[in-house]
Amino acid sequence: MQEAYGRAVDAILEREVDLVIHSGDVFDSVRPATHVIIGFLKQTARITARASIPYLVAAGNHETPRLRTTTAALEYANLVNVHSAHGFDLDYWSEELDGANVGVTLAPHGAVFGTGAVMPARDADVNVLVTHGMVPGLEAKQHEMGEADLQSAMISAPFDYIALGHYHEFHEHKPNAFYAGATERFGFGEVASKPGFAIVEFDGDGLKSVEHVEIEARPMLDLEKISAKEMDAATLTEAVRERTADVDLDGAIVRLRVYDVRRGVTSGLDRALLRDLQRRCLNFSLEVHAEELPEERAEGPVSAVFGALEEEFAAFVKARKERGELEDKFADEFLEKGRGYLARSASEEGPA
């Protein structure tokens, strides 16, 4: 992710910009690793210190502490002269840029709940609102625990521009309100997404244009699934080999799903083949399921709650596996069985 942010900074500095605004989720957790914080500071300093461009950020749901007494990692951004709104109150910033007084109201994730209408400043020539959450009526397949639903009153005031954060796709909510999208893909639900950022221009009449600037991102591949109902270990190994044979996997993030796998088959897979795939890819994920999951059978959209819950469970197992709290074999079996239970539970409950 640090490389993706670095590429975004490269692209930003190639353009003549007067102000950089980040609409949240700089970090993916309240306590990011030290090297992640340092990487963010080094790249951001290229904008604020070397190029002397103001940089504003409103905290998202991932980096906002649950307790008011917890220190927010975004406070480190002050070291490179970033104006960060990471608490539980609205913040305001203003400065004269290119002959115009620009006023920016920042509504971080912690200030969204309980906040009603937000009004622009009267003495600014250009008024911008920055906030983080899901706008009314936006249909998104994947939702997250702790995300904020933005009330229509909050984003209905006559701002010249509203910079929205949280949704990872570039998206126009209304003529003056856009999601800039993300600078990297964060899951296989975003395989087709185009990472980048937005360039927003104003003139004497207000908002002039909004342009989505695509940036290079790591390749992400979701290979065609394998139905292994009649396969033994040798046949499944060959199926995996065929799926990956004519694909450029070098440095890519790759997922291959296998369904209807009989008990004991995966233990006989060619480990040398799997090791080679792991070596070639940035990450190669072979997802094995004992049965076909409801989202593969259903004709309609997947329940957003189910999708988020499965992702949370997978992240839970992965984190404890990486910390050494779970042995690899046990973790894989635990993940497989847990997904099966979640799938059956979702199919039994039916639509809400």
Secondary structure, DSSP 8 states (H G I E B T S, - for coil): -HHHHHHHHHHHHHS--S-EEE-S-SSSSSS--HHHHHHHHHHHHIIIIIS---EEEE--TTTS-SSTTS--GGGGGGGGT-EEE-SSS-EEEEEEETTEEEEEEEE-HHHHTT-------TT-SEEEEEEESB-TT---S---TT--B--GGGG-S--SEEEEES-SS-EEEETTEEE---SS--SGGGTT---EEEEEEEETTEEEEEEEEE-----EEE---EE-TT--HHHHHHHHHHHHHTS--TT-EEEEEEES--TTSGGGS-HHHHHHHHHHSSEEEEEE-SS--HHHH-SS---HHHHHHHHHHHHHHHHHHHTTSS-HHHHHHHHHHHHHHHHHHHHHH---
